[in-house]
Amino acid sequence: MLEETKIENLIYEIRGKQVMLDSDVAKLYGYETKRINEIVRRNIDRFPENFCFQLTKSETNKIFSLRSQFATLKSERGKHNKYLSYVFTEHGMMMLAGMLKSDIAVEISKRIINAFISMRKFINENKDMFKRLTIVEYEMIECKDKIDELFDRLEPKKIENQKIFFNGEIYDAYSLIIELIKEASVRIIIIDNYIDKSILDMLVYKKEKVKVELVTSSHYPTKLDITKFNQQYPNLNIKYSNIFHDRFLIIDNTLYHIGASLKDLGKKCFGINKIEDKEYLTKILSSIN
């Protein structure tokens, strides 16, 4: 059975409330975490937000950052859970203990409540120190945000809504198209009247089972080129059509409009735009089929 001093190390302040993680609560009571959460879900009317609430991702990260500061808490239990953790306030713990109905639950609950009381007393006696630490923490977060912003500027970004490449930015444009091709999990459709070997070279980066369809009016690639490509990188098909003037790229269910032929990326100033309206995607697909 844990001592009160150890239980105190399991109490954190989130949203101005002192709380305990569901995984820690389960461990104290000798239950599985999912069993504790099942009890809450089945009796949700007894657990309002001031009794129990779900953490955000940033709040979860904050708790496990604090845990690492305690030498006695080596376990990172719950850190990599698929679902975000729940936490219980002092009132939530009292409600939960009453529902578990066991001698062990009653004894543990007494220790937990005493730990909550001790923590409140400790925080009240050291509130000035915590205020100064909070100011330092916010300054560190602000500093980190500025550093992240700097690195974001230095690193090449994936396309969000639109991207313009200027004359000579051949490698950057090529790299972006490669990244988009790598993202595809189901299909890639390239609509371009001027296809050459460089486009096939880009497509070798696709995932193995991703289907590729080239829509073009040119005479390349030939059926022989397609056959040879498919022997090593399967699922490439070609359709010949002269109904398109502009270039389009479809990655799964995302449509991009490209202002230059893929074989001429970066040779002149051009733009790539993500088209959010799914109606246009539907119309283009129907035009192909």
N, C-alpha and C positions, 0 to 999 in steps of 0.2 A: 504493500500500500504506500502511495506517495506521501511525503511530508508536505505540509502547507507551503514551506519555502519553495519546494519544487513546483507545486501547483501554481504559485504566483508567477513563475517563469512562463507559464502557459497562457497568461492573461495579457491581452494586447488592447490598445486603444484605437478603435476604428470609428470614424464618423462621430467622434466625441463620446463614444460609449466604450466601456470595458467589456471585452468579449473573449470567448474561447472557441477555437476551431472545432468543427464537428469530429474530425479525426482524433483530436486530443480527448474530447469528451467521451468518444466511444472507447478509447483505450482505458480511460479512468474507470468507466463503468463495466469494462469487460465485454463490450459488444462490438460487432462489426460496424463500420461507419455507415454502410448502406442500411443497416437495421435501424440505427438512430434516425436517419433521414426519412425512412419509411414511416416511423412513428410520427414524425412532424407532419409529413404530407397527409397522413390519414386523419390528423387532428389539427389541420391548418388553422381553423378558427381559434384555437387556443394559443397560437404562436404568431401574434401580430409582429410588425417590424421592430418594435422596441423589445421583443423577446428573442427573435431570430430573423436573420436576413442573409442573403447570398452576397458574397464578395465580388467585386469587380476584379479584373486581371491585375490592375495596378495595385489594388489593396492586397491581393494575394502575394504579389512580389514584395510588397512592403513587409508583410508578416514574416516571410521566409528570409528576408534580409535581416530582420531583427533576430530571428532564431539563430542565425549563424554567429551572432555576437555572444551567445551563451555557450560556454564550453561544455556544459552538462547536457545540452540538447544537440546531439550529433545527428539524430535522425531528421530526414527531410520528408517524413511521412506526409503524403498528400500533395507535395509540391507539383508532381507531374500527373495529377489526376486529370482524366478526360473532361470532367465537369468542374465548374467553379465551386469552391467550398462554401458551406454555410457556417455561420458563427452564432453563438448563443450569448445573450447578455445574462446578468445575474438573475433577472426575473425568468428568463427562458430556462435557465438551469433548474430553478425551483419547480417550474411547471413540468419539465422533463422528468425530474426525480420522482415527482408524485405519480407519474404515469408508469415508471419502471417497476415500482412496487416490489422492492427487495430490500433486505437488511443491508446488503452491501451498498445499494444505491443511496439509502438514507445516510449511512456513515460517510460515504464519499461526498454527498451533497453538503454535509456539515462542514467538511474540510474545504470544499470549493467556496462556499459562502464566506467562511472565515478568510479565505485567501482574497476574495473580492474586497472584503472590508479592509484588510491590511493594505491592499493595493490603493484603494481610495485614500487611505490615510497617508500613505507614502507619497502619492501624487500631490495631495493637498499641501503637505509639508515642503515639497520641492517644486512647487508650481513655477516659481521664478526661474529656477534652473531649466525646467522643461520649456519655458517660453523662449529663453535664449537659444536652446538647442533647436527649437522649431524654426527660429529665424535663420540659424546657420544652415539647417536642412533646406529651407526654401532657396537660400543663396546658392547652395550646391546644385540644386535642381535647375535653377536658372542658368548657372554656369554650364551644366551638362547639356541643356537645351541649345545653348549657343554653340557648343562644340559639335553637337549632332548636326546643327544647321550648316556649320562649316564643312563637315564631311559630306553632307548631302550635296553641297555645291561642287565639291571636288569629284564625287563619284557620278558616273553616267547614270541617268535615270531612265527607267522604262517609260514607254509612252502612256500617258493618262488620257488626255483628250486630244491634244495635238502637239506636234513637234515639227520644227522647221530646221532643215539642214542647209548649210550654205556651201557654195562652191569649194570643193576641195575636201569636205568632211566625209570622204569616202568610207574610211574605216568605221567611223561612228555610226553612219547610216547602215552599213553592212552588219555591224554588231547588233544594232537594234532589231533588224529583221531576223537575225539568227535567234535572238532571245525570244521573239514572238513565236518562231517556229518551234523552239524547244518547249514552249508553254502548252502547245496543242496536245490534247489527250485523246481526241476522237478524229478530227478531220482538219485538213488544210486545203483551202481552195485559192488558187492564184489566177486572177483574171488579168492577162497582160498580152497584148498583141505582138510583143517583141521579146520572145523567150530565147535565151541561149544557154550554153553549158554552165555559166556562172550561177544560174538559178537552180539547176540540178545540184551543183556543189553546195548550195545553201541547204537544200532539202535533206542532205545526208545527216543533218543534225536532229532530225525529227525523231520522236519516239518510235519504237519498232512497229507497233500495231496501228499507228496513226495513218489514216487513208489520205492520199493526196490527189487532188484533181486540178489539172492545168487546163485553163480555158484560153485559147489563143487563136489568132488568124494566121500566124506564121507557119512555116514548114519545118520548124524545129521546136521540140525534139521529134525525131522520126520514130516510127514504130520500133526500129532496131534499137534506138537509144533507150526507149521506154523498156524494152525487153531486157536489155543489159542492166539498166538501173534496178529493175524489179528483182533481178536475180540476187542482188545484194541488199537492196533496201525496198522490200515489197510494198505493194498497195499504191502504186502510182498509175494514174489513168489520165488520158488526155482527151479533150473535146475541142473541135475546131468551130469557131464562131466569129463572125465579123459584126456583131450587134453592139459591141462595147467600144467606146472611144477611150475612156479613162481606165486607170488601173485600180483593182481592188484586191484586198487580201482578207480572207475569212479564216479566223482561228477559232475552231469549235463553233460557238454562236456569237462571236464578236466580229463586227465588220469594220474594216479600215479602208479609207480612201487614200490612195498614194498618187502624188502629183507627178511622178516620173516612173519610167519603166524600171523594174527591179535590176535589170542589167546595167543601168546607168546611175545607180545610187551614188550620190555625192558629187557627180560630175558637174551638176548645175544646182542652183538653189531650188529646193522643192520642199513640199510639206507632206506629213502623214497625219491624218485625222481619224480619230475613232468616232464612228457614227453610232450614237446611242439609240436612235429610233429603230426598233426592231422591225417596223413596217418595211423599211428599205432593205433590210436583210432578207425578209420574206420575198420581196419582189425580185431581188437579184437572183435568189435561189430558184424561183419559179422561171425566170428568164433562161437560166442555164438548163433546167430540166424541161 
